């Protein structure tokens, strides 16, 4: 009797010891998971990346689940799937994700197999205190990433979304070298890359997962709050310095197209700054920058308008009869004054030089029509340096029963192309002088 009692006591003691060991293992795993969660804040320059920390958190969670399963087995309980009661637990665990790429700096983490938690709950992995995050899906990876970025931009609301999408002029200025962040090469790269990131500077695709059963691809786009605060704050401050430099015009350059271009670029930078500070407001930290303290882009556009009013542009037409030349000159001059410039003469610094010629065509036809063709080439020239700033050309044919009327029609057609009033839907924008001039003025960049 005594021997059986001792054996039973030893058995119970061993069981208790094993249970305590499992409990200690579970607690350690849970503490590791909590530690991983607690370190998903902004990465320092020497600390692990956000992707590393997310991976650590998932590893800790897996360890905790493994320890929990072992304890359940010891206690005789069936393991439960996440989000399901024990009675609905699957018979076998989903296969582990097949990771193809893990470094966030070299691209998103790409996986297939078990569904990541972020697919249904992005903030379960990318905590809202640290990130803005959005998920997109599609049949192709390219479309999935584009949809994720669109959803991320949509978080900011329709007004800021429209502002973000209007930053193309700013990103073009950076790409073309008119704006250069030489001391912040990473900033330069982020701005240039933003064109492929829905226009949102600092956004990135962090993970991509393929649902092999449904043949669907999911992507998660994120914007890290701390990193965005620093990046946008630096961009705003650098842009303010650029604006100051651009608008400090010497008297000799003020009323010139170069001066006009400088002030218009300042307007583009001011527009970008307004977008950036609005994004920071949503992020929750404006880096000490107040939107009210920033001049708006339209303030600089008004200044550019004042400059253009003091820039005369002459129009000189050669190669055609005087009456026809006068009509063409008037058409060009109206477009120029509508754009805000003054009408000049042949001695003005800026002259639109136009060469035109009308020729008769021999095109036999059953209707008895006769045809004439007008060929016109124009170039806006800075006569101080004899530099061509803007080219334009027309080549059109018109017919009539009378050759004189056919020739007159070519002039009327040219006037419509110059003014942009031609009704033919097949006419390309670059064939309309008013559109060509508008595009030139809106996209021109300072030469130095």
C-alpha positions in Angstrom: 0.0 0.0 0.0 2.8 2.4 1.0 4.7 1.6 -2.2 1.6 2.3 -4.5 1.0 5.6 -2.7 4.6 6.7 -3.3 4.5 5.7 -7.0 1.2 7.6 -7.4 2.6 10.7 -5.7 5.7 10.6 -7.9 3.5 10.3 -11.0 1.5 13.3 -10.0 4.6 15.3 -9.2 6.1 14.6 -12.6 2.9 15.6 -14.3 2.8 18.8 -12.3 6.4 19.6 -13.2 5.7 19.0 -16.9 2.7 21.3 -16.7 4.7 24.0 -15.0 7.4 23.7 -17.7 4.8 24.1 -20.5 3.3 27.1 -18.7 6.7 28.7 -18.4 7.3 28.1 -22.1 3.9 29.6 -23.0 4.5 32.6 -20.8 8.0 33.2 -22.3 6.6 33.0 -25.8 3.8 35.4 -25.0 6.2 37.8 -23.4 8.4 37.6 -26.6 5.3 38.3 -28.7 4.5 41.4 -26.5 8.1 42.5 -26.8 7.9 42.2 -30.6 4.6 44.2 -30.6 6.1 46.9 -28.4 9.0 47.5 -30.7 7.1 48.1 -33.9 7.4 51.9 -33.6 9.6 54.1 -35.8 13.0 52.4 -36.6 16.1 54.3 -35.7 19.1 54.5 -38.0 20.8 51.7 -36.1 17.8 49.6 -35.2 15.9 46.9 -37.1 13.7 47.9 -40.0 9.9 47.9 -39.8 9.8 44.7 -41.9 12.3 43.0 -39.6 10.2 43.9 -36.6 7.0 42.7 -38.2 8.8 39.4 -39.0 9.9 39.2 -35.4 6.4 39.8 -34.1 5.0 37.1 -36.4 7.8 34.7 -35.2 7.0 35.4 -31.6 3.3 34.9 -32.3 4.0 31.5 -33.9 6.1 30.5 -30.9 3.3 31.4 -28.6 0.8 29.4 -30.7 3.1 26.4 -30.7 3.5 26.5 -26.9 -0.3 26.9 -26.5 -0.8 23.9 -28.7 1.6 21.8 -26.6 -0.2 22.8 -23.4 -3.6 22.1 -25.0 -2.3 18.6 -26.0 -1.1 18.1 -22.4 -4.5 19.1 -21.1 -6.3 17.0 -23.6 -7.9 20.0 -25.5 -8.2 20.2 -29.3 -6.3 23.1 -30.8 -8.5 26.0 -32.1 -7.9 28.0 -35.3 -7.4 31.7 -34.9 -10.9 33.3 -34.7 -12.6 30.0 -34.3 -13.9 28.0 -31.3 -12.1 24.7 -30.5 -14.8 22.6 -32.0 -14.2 24.2 -35.5 -10.4 23.8 -35.5 -8.9 22.5 -38.8 -7.3 19.1 -38.7 -4.0 20.4 -40.1 -2.3 23.8 -39.9 -1.9 25.8 -43.2 1.5 25.5 -44.9 4.1 28.0 -43.9 4.5 31.0 -46.2 7.1 30.4 -48.9 9.1 33.7 -48.5 10.8 34.8 -51.7 12.1 38.2 -50.6 12.2 39.6 -47.2 14.3 42.9 -47.3 12.0 45.9 -47.4 14.8 48.0 -48.9 15.0 45.7 -51.9 11.3 45.2 -52.4 8.2 44.0 -50.6 8.0 40.7 -48.8 6.4 38.3 -51.3 4.7 35.1 -50.1 2.1 32.4 -50.9 0.5 29.7 -48.8 -1.1 30.6 -45.5 -3.1 33.8 -45.5 -1.3 36.7 -43.6 -3.3 38.5 -41.0 -2.8 41.9 -42.8 -5.0 40.7 -45.7 -8.2 41.1 -43.6 -6.9 43.3 -40.9 -3.9 45.5 -42.0 -3.6 47.2 -38.6 -3.2 43.8 -36.9 0.3 43.6 -38.3 1.0 47.3 -39.1 -0.1 49.1 -36.0 -2.1 52.2 -36.5 -0.1 54.2 -34.1 2.9 53.6 -36.4 1.5 53.4 -39.9 -1.2 54.3 -42.3 -2.0 51.1 -44.2 -4.3 49.9 -46.9 -4.8 46.6 -48.9 -5.6 46.2 -52.5 -6.2 43.0 -54.6 -6.4 42.0 -58.2 -5.5 39.2 -60.6 -2.1 40.7 -61.3 0.5 42.0 -58.9 0.8 45.3 -60.8 -2.9 46.0 -60.4 -3.0 44.8 -56.8 -0.2 47.2 -55.9 -1.9 50.0 -57.8 -5.1 49.3 -55.9 -3.4 49.2 -52.6 -1.8 52.6 -53.2 -5.1 54.1 -54.4 -6.7 52.9 -51.2 -3.9 54.4 -49.1 -4.2 57.8 -50.9 -8.0 57.6 -50.3 -7.4 57.6 -46.6 -6.6 61.3 -46.8 -10.0 62.2 -48.3 -11.0 63.5 -51.7 -9.6 67.0 -51.4 -6.1 65.9 -50.4 -6.3 63.0 -52.8 -6.8 65.5 -55.6 -3.9 67.6 -54.4 -1.6 64.6 -54.3 -2.6 63.6 -57.8 -1.8 67.2 -59.0 1.9 66.9 -57.9 3.0 65.7 -61.3 4.5 69.2 -62.2 6.5 69.1 -59.0 7.8 65.5 -59.5 8.7 66.5 -63.1 10.6 69.5 -61.9 12.6 67.2 -59.6 13.2 64.6 -62.3 14.3 67.3 -64.8 16.8 68.8 -62.3 15.1 72.1 -61.9 14.8 71.2 -58.2 17.6 69.2 -56.7 17.9 67.9 -53.2 21.7 67.2 -53.4 22.2 67.1 -49.6 19.2 64.7 -49.3 19.7 62.0 -52.0 17.2 59.7 -50.4 14.6 62.5 -50.5 15.3 63.0 -54.2 14.8 59.3 -54.8 11.5 59.2 -52.8 10.1 62.1 -54.8 11.1 60.6 -58.2 9.7 57.2 -57.1 6.4 58.8 -56.0 5.1 58.8 -59.6 4.8 55.0 -59.4 3.4 55.2 -55.8 0.1 57.0 -56.6 1.9 60.3 -56.2 2.2 59.9 -52.5 5.8 60.6 -51.5 7.1 58.1 -48.9 4.5 55.4 -49.6 5.7 51.8 -50.2 4.4 48.4 -51.0 5.5 46.4 -47.9 4.1 42.9 -48.6 2.5 40.9 -51.4 0.6 37.6 -51.0 -0.8 35.2 -53.6 -4.0 33.3 -52.8 -3.2 30.3 -54.9 -6.7 28.8 -54.5 -8.7 31.9 -55.5 -5.9 33.0 -57.9 -5.9 36.4 -56.5 -3.0 38.7 -55.4 -3.1 41.0 -52.4 -0.7 43.9 -51.6 -0.4 46.1 -48.6 0.7 49.8 -49.0 2.0 51.6 -46.0 3.1 55.1 -44.9 5.2 55.0 -41.8 4.2 57.9 -39.6 7.6 58.8 -38.0 9.5 58.5 -41.2 6.9 60.6 -43.1 7.0 63.4 -40.4 10.8 63.7 -40.9 10.7 63.3 -44.7 7.9 65.8 -45.4 9.3 68.3 -42.8 12.6 68.3 -44.7 10.9 68.7 -48.1 8.9 71.7 -46.9 11.9 73.4 -45.4 14.1 72.8 -48.5 11.3 74.0 -50.8 11.0 77.2 -48.8 14.7 77.8 -49.4 14.3 77.1 -53.1 11.4 79.5 -53.3 13.4 82.3 -51.7 16.2 81.8 -54.2 13.9 81.6 -57.2 12.0 84.8 -56.3 15.2 86.9 -55.6 15.2 88.2 -59.2 17.8 90.8 -60.3 16.2 93.8 -62.0 17.7 92.6 -65.4 15.8 89.3 -65.2 12.6 90.3 -63.7 10.5 91.1 -66.8 11.8 88.2 -68.8 10.5 84.8 -69.7 13.3 83.4 -67.5 12.0 85.4 -64.6 8.5 84.3 -65.4 9.6 80.7 -65.4 11.4 81.1 -62.0 8.3 82.5 -60.3 6.0 79.9 -61.8 8.4 77.2 -60.5 8.1 78.9 -57.1 4.3 78.5 -57.4 4.7 74.8 -58.1 6.9 74.3 -55.0 4.4 76.3 -52.9 1.6 74.0 -54.1 3.7 71.0 -53.1 4.3 72.4 -49.7 0.5 72.9 -49.1 0.0 69.2 -50.0 2.8 68.1 -47.7 1.5 70.0 -44.7 -2.0 68.7 -45.3 -0.6 65.1 -45.4 1.2 65.8 -42.1 -2.0 67.0 -40.5 -3.6 63.6 -41.3 -0.4 61.8 -40.1 -0.8 63.6 -36.8 2.4 65.6 -36.6 3.1 68.8 -38.7 6.8 68.9 -37.6 6.1 72.4 -36.2 5.0 73.8 -39.6 1.8 75.7 -39.9 -0.1 75.7 -43.2 -1.2 79.3 -42.5 2.4 80.4 -42.5 3.0 79.2 -46.0 2.3 81.3 -49.1 0.1 79.6 -51.6 0.9 78.8 -55.2 -1.6 81.3 -56.5 0.2 84.1 -54.7 3.2 83.4 -56.9 1.1 82.9 -60.0 -0.3 86.4 -59.5 3.3 87.7 -59.3 4.1 85.8 -62.5 1.1 87.3 -64.2 2.4 90.8 -63.3 5.7 89.9 -64.9 4.1 88.6 -68.1 2.2 91.8 -68.5 5.5 93.6 -68.8 6.9 91.2 -71.4 6.2 92.3 -75.0 6.2 89.6 -77.7 6.3 90.7 -81.3 4.9 88.7 -84.3 6.6 88.8 -87.7 5.2 86.9 -90.7 7.2 86.4 -93.9 6.8 84.5 -97.2 3.2 85.4 -97.9 1.1 88.3 -99.2 0.6 91.2 -96.9 -3.1 90.8 -96.3 -2.8 87.1 -95.5 0.3 87.8 -93.3 -1.7 90.4 -91.4 -4.5 87.9 -90.7 -2.0 85.3 -89.4 -0.2 87.9 -87.3 -3.5 89.0 -85.7 -4.4 85.4 -84.9 -1.0 84.7 -83.2 -1.1 88.0 -81.3 -4.5 87.3 -79.8 -3.4 84.0 -78.4 -0.3 85.7 -76.9 -2.3 88.5 -75.2 -4.8 86.0 -74.0 -1.9 84.2 -72.2 -1.1 87.4 -70.4 1.7 88.9 -72.4 1.9 92.3 -74.2 1.9 92.7 -78.0 5.4 93.8 -79.1 7.0 94.4 -82.5 10.0 93.2 -84.5 12.4 95.0 -82.1 11.1 93.3 -79.0 13.4 90.9 -77.1 10.9 88.1 -77.7 9.6 87.6 -81.3 7.5 84.9 -82.8 9.0 84.5 -86.3 6.5 83.0 -88.8 7.3 81.7 -92.3 4.3 80.8 -94.4 3.7 79.8 -98.0 0.6 78.8 -100.0 1.0 76.6 -103.1 -1.5 75.3 -105.7 -1.9 71.5 -106.0 -2.6 69.4 -109.0 -5.0 66.8 -107.7 -7.4 65.6 -110.5 -10.8 64.6 -109.2 -14.3 63.9 -110.6 -15.9 66.8 -108.7 -13.7 69.4 -110.5 -12.2 70.7 -107.3 -8.9 72.6 -107.2 -6.7 72.5 -104.1 -4.2 74.7 -102.3 -1.8 73.9 -99.4 -0.5 76.2 -96.6 2.8 75.3 -95.0 3.6 77.4 -91.9 6.4 77.2 -89.4 6.8 79.4 -86.4 9.4 79.8 -83.6 9.3 82.0 -80.5 12.8 83.4 -80.2 14.8 85.2 -77.5 16.6 87.7 -79.7 19.1 88.6 -77.0 20.7 85.1 -77.3 19.0 84.1 -80.6 17.6 81.0 -78.9 14.4 79.3 -80.1 12.1 78.7 -77.2 9.0 77.3 -78.8 8.4 75.7 -82.2 5.1 75.3 -84.0 3.9 74.3 -87.5 0.9 73.8 -89.7 0.5 71.9 -93.0 -3.1 71.8 -94.3 -4.8 71.4 -97.7 -8.1 73.0 -98.7 -10.2 72.6 -101.9 -12.8 74.7 -103.8 -14.1 75.1 -107.3 -12.0 78.3 -107.5 -8.3 78.3 -106.8 -8.5 81.8 -105.2 -11.2 80.6 -102.8 -9.1 77.5 -102.0 -6.2 79.7 -101.1 -8.4 81.9 -98.9 -9.6 78.8 -97.2 -6.1 77.8 -96.2 -5.7 81.1 -94.3 -9.1 80.6 -92.6 -8.1 77.1 -91.6 -4.7 78.3 -90.3 -6.5 80.9 -88.1 -8.7 78.2 -86.6 -5.6 76.0 -85.8 -3.8 79.0 -84.2 -6.8 80.0 -82.1 -7.6 76.4 -81.2 -11.2 76.7 -82.5 -10.9 74.0 -85.2 -13.8 71.6 -84.8 -12.3 68.5 -86.3 -12.1 65.9 -83.5 -9.1 64.2 -85.2 -6.9 67.3 -84.7 -4.2 66.7 -82.2 -3.6 69.2 -79.3 0.0 69.9 -80.6 -1.6 71.2 -83.8 -3.4 74.1 -81.9 -1.1 77.0 -81.1 -3.1 78.1 -78.1 -2.6 74.7 -76.5 1.0 74.6 -77.5 1.7 77.9 -75.8 -0.3 77.0 -72.7 1.7 73.8 -72.3 4.9 75.5 -72.8 4.2 78.2 -70.2 2.9 75.6 -67.6 5.9 73.3 -68.0 8.8 75.7 -68.7 11.7 75.5 -66.2 14.4 78.1 -65.4 17.6 77.6 -67.3 19.8 78.4 -64.3 
